[in-house]
Amino acid sequence: MAAECERRDGLHVMGDTTILEFVDAGGSPVPDGERGEIVVTHLWNYTMPLIRYRTGDQGVARRRACECGRGHPMLERVAGRNAEYFLRPDGGAAIPELFLGIIGRYEESGEIRKYQVIQDAIDRITVRAVLEPGATWPTDEIRDMIVSRIAEVMGAPCRVDFVIEDEIAPTPSGKHPFTISKVGRPPNSNVERPSNSEPEAKNE
C-alpha cells in the first residue's frame, strides 16, 4: 500500500489504487502528524472489495510532500500493530485504544520513545517504557494519574508496575504490540469503550 522512494524519507501511498485513512478509536480522522489506525479502501480489488477496512496497524500520515517530486500522499511511518484487549475483573474487556490514550500522550510529548502495556494478571499491569535522553518519566504525579486512569478503564483498582527499559524488542514478525494480555482473549460481546466514541469504521 505504500513504499519508499530513493529519498528514503517516509512512504509513498499508492494513491492510484489505494486510499489510506488514519482514524481514532471511534473511527474519526486524526490530524496529520498524529498516530491513528490505518483504514484502507482498495480501488482495484474486484474479487474481494475492501471499503474502510480496519487493518489493525497504526501509522502517521503527513502533509509535506517528498523532495523526489512524486505527488502521492505520504505515510510518515508505521507505528506498530493494534494490540490486545484486556480482560476486566467484571468479565468485560477494555480496548487497547484506551491504554494508548493513557500512555501514548507521553510519547507524543517527547518524554518516552517507546512503550508497552502488559496485563500480567486480571488485577496486575506492567507499563514498560524506553525514555528519551534526559527524561525522568514518570514523576510521582504522573504515576498516580496513570494508576488512577487504569483503575477507571479496568473497572477496579489494579497493581501497576513501571519498568524502564533500554529497548523493547519487536515480535518475530517485526511488529511492536502496544498492549499484551497474558490473561486470555476476552469475549467481543462486552467491550468497554469510551462513552463519547463514534461508530467504528467497519470491516467490509
C-alpha positions as CSV (number, residue, x, y, z in Angstrom):
1,M,0.0,0.0,0.0
2,A,3.0,2.3,0.5
3,A,6.7,2.2,-0.3
4,E,9.9,4.2,0.0
5,C,11.5,6.0,-2.9
6,E,15.2,6.7,-3.4
7,R,15.0,9.6,-0.9
8,R,14.0,7.2,1.9
9,D,12.0,9.9,3.6
10,G,8.7,8.4,4.5
11,L,6.4,6.1,2.4
12,H,4.5,7.0,-0.7
13,V,1.0,5.7,-0.6
14,M,-0.1,4.0,-3.8
15,G,-2.8,6.6,-4.4
16,D,-3.8,5.3,-7.8
17,T,-5.0,2.0,-6.3
18,T,-5.4,2.6,-2.6
19,I,-7.0,5.1,-0.2
20,L,-5.5,5.1,3.3
21,E,-7.2,6.8,6.2
22,F,-6.0,7.3,9.8
23,V,-8.7,7.1,12.4
24,D,-9.1,7.2,16.2
25,A,-10.8,4.6,18.4
26,G,-14.2,5.9,17.3
27,G,-13.5,5.9,13.6
28,S,-13.0,9.6,13.2
29,P,-10.0,11.0,11.2
30,V,-6.9,12.1,13.2
31,P,-4.9,15.1,12.1
32,D,-1.7,14.7,10.0
33,G,1.2,14.0,12.3
34,E,-0.8,12.1,14.9
35,R,-0.9,8.4,15.1
36,G,-4.1,6.6,14.1
37,E,-5.3,3.2,13.0
38,I,-4.8,2.6,9.2
39,V,-8.1,2.1,7.4
40,V,-7.8,1.0,3.8
41,T,-10.1,1.2,0.8
42,H,-8.7,-0.7,-2.3
43,L,-9.9,0.7,-5.6
44,W,-9.0,-2.2,-7.9
45,N,-9.9,-5.3,-5.9
46,Y,-12.9,-6.6,-7.8
47,T,-12.8,-10.1,-6.3
48,M,-12.9,-9.0,-2.6
49,P,-13.6,-5.3,-2.3
50,L,-12.2,-3.6,0.8
51,I,-14.1,-0.5,1.9
52,R,-12.7,1.3,5.0
53,Y,-11.2,-2.0,6.2
54,R,-9.5,-1.7,9.6
55,T,-6.1,-3.2,9.2
56,G,-5.1,-3.2,12.9
57,D,-1.9,-1.3,12.1
58,Q,-1.1,2.1,13.5
59,G,0.5,4.8,11.3
60,V,1.2,8.5,11.0
61,A,0.3,10.5,7.9
62,R,2.0,13.7,6.8
63,R,1.1,16.6,4.5
64,R,4.6,17.6,3.5
65,A,5.5,16.2,0.0
66,C,8.6,14.2,-0.7
67,E,11.5,16.0,-2.3
68,C,11.5,13.4,-5.1
69,G,8.6,15.3,-6.7
70,R,6.1,12.4,-6.8
71,G,2.6,13.5,-5.9
72,H,1.3,10.6,-3.9
73,P,0.1,11.1,-0.3
74,M,2.7,10.4,2.3
75,L,2.9,8.0,5.2
76,E,5.3,9.3,7.7
77,R,5.8,6.0,9.5
78,V,4.1,2.8,10.5
79,A,3.8,2.9,14.3
80,G,3.1,-0.7,15.1
81,R,0.2,-3.1,15.4
82,N,-3.0,-2.6,17.3
83,A,-2.7,-4.8,20.4
84,E,-4.8,-7.0,22.6
85,Y,-7.9,-6.3,24.7
86,F,-7.5,-6.5,28.4
87,L,-9.9,-8.7,30.4
88,R,-11.6,-6.8,33.2
89,P,-12.4,-8.2,36.7
90,D,-16.2,-7.8,35.9
91,G,-15.8,-10.1,32.8
92,G,-15.8,-7.3,30.3
93,A,-12.9,-6.1,28.2
94,A,-11.0,-2.8,27.8
95,I,-10.0,-1.9,24.2
96,P,-6.3,-1.2,23.5
97,E,-7.0,2.4,22.4
98,L,-7.8,3.4,26.0
99,F,-4.3,2.5,27.1
100,L,-2.8,4.2,24.0
101,G,-4.6,7.3,25.2
102,I,-3.3,7.0,28.8
103,I,0.4,6.3,27.9
104,G,0.7,7.4,24.3
105,R,0.5,11.1,25.2
106,Y,3.9,10.9,26.8
107,E,5.4,9.5,23.6
108,E,3.8,12.4,21.7
109,S,5.2,14.9,24.2
110,G,8.7,13.6,23.8
111,E,9.2,12.0,27.2
112,I,9.2,8.4,26.2
113,R,10.4,6.9,22.9
114,K,8.6,3.6,23.1
115,Y,6.2,1.8,25.4
116,Q,4.2,-1.3,26.0
117,V,1.4,-2.2,28.5
118,I,1.2,-5.8,29.6
119,Q,-1.7,-7.4,31.6
120,D,0.1,-10.0,33.7
121,A,-2.9,-11.0,35.7
122,I,-6.6,-9.9,36.0
123,D,-5.6,-7.2,38.5
124,R,-1.9,-6.6,37.7
125,I,-0.5,-4.5,34.8
126,T,3.1,-3.6,33.8
127,V,4.0,-0.4,31.9
128,R,7.3,-0.8,30.1
129,A,8.9,2.4,28.7
130,V,12.0,3.4,26.8
131,L,12.8,7.0,27.8
132,E,14.0,9.9,25.6
133,P,17.5,11.1,26.7
134,G,17.3,13.2,29.9
135,A,13.7,12.3,30.7
136,T,12.8,11.4,34.3
137,W,9.4,9.9,33.5
138,P,7.2,9.0,35.3
139,T,7.1,11.6,38.1
140,D,5.0,10.7,41.2
141,E,2.2,12.9,39.9
142,I,2.2,11.1,36.5
143,R,2.4,7.7,38.2
144,D,-0.6,8.4,40.4
145,M,-2.6,9.7,37.4
146,I,-1.8,6.6,35.3
147,V,-2.7,4.3,38.1
148,S,-6.0,6.1,38.6
149,R,-6.9,6.1,34.9
150,I,-6.0,2.4,34.5
151,A,-8.3,1.6,37.5
152,E,-11.1,3.6,35.8
153,V,-10.6,1.7,32.5
154,M,-10.4,-1.7,34.2
155,G,-13.4,-1.0,36.4
156,A,-11.4,-1.9,39.6
157,P,-8.1,-1.0,41.3
158,C,-5.0,-2.8,39.8
159,R,-1.4,-3.1,40.8
160,V,0.6,-1.1,38.2
161,D,4.3,-1.7,37.9
162,F,6.5,0.7,35.9
163,V,9.6,-0.7,34.2
164,I,12.2,1.5,32.4
165,E,13.9,-0.4,29.6
166,D,16.9,0.3,27.4
167,E,14.9,-1.2,24.5
168,I,11.7,-3.1,23.8
169,A,12.3,-5.7,21.1
170,P,9.7,-6.2,18.3
171,T,7.9,-9.5,17.8
172,P,9.4,-12.0,15.3
173,S,7.2,-10.5,12.6
174,G,8.7,-7.1,13.2
175,K,5.6,-5.6,14.9
176,H,5.5,-3.6,18.1
177,P,2.3,-4.5,20.1
178,F,1.4,-1.7,22.4
179,T,-0.7,-3.9,24.7
180,I,-0.3,-7.6,25.5
181,S,-2.6,-9.6,27.7
182,K,-1.4,-12.8,29.3
183,V,-4.8,-13.4,30.8
184,G,-6.5,-14.7,27.7
185,R,-8.7,-13.4,24.9
186,P,-11.9,-11.7,26.2
187,P,-15.3,-12.1,24.5
188,N,-16.2,-9.5,22.0
189,S,-19.7,-9.1,23.4
190,N,-18.9,-7.0,26.4
191,V,-16.3,-4.4,25.4
192,E,-15.7,-1.2,27.3
193,R,-15.4,1.8,25.0
194,P,-15.1,5.5,25.6
195,S,-18.5,7.0,26.3
196,N,-18.1,9.7,23.7
197,S,-16.9,7.4,20.9
198,E,-18.4,7.5,17.4
199,P,-19.3,4.3,15.5
200,E,-16.3,2.4,14.2
201,A,-15.2,2.2,10.6
202,K,-16.5,-1.2,9.6
203,N,-14.7,-4.2,8.2
204,E,-16.4,-4.7,4.8
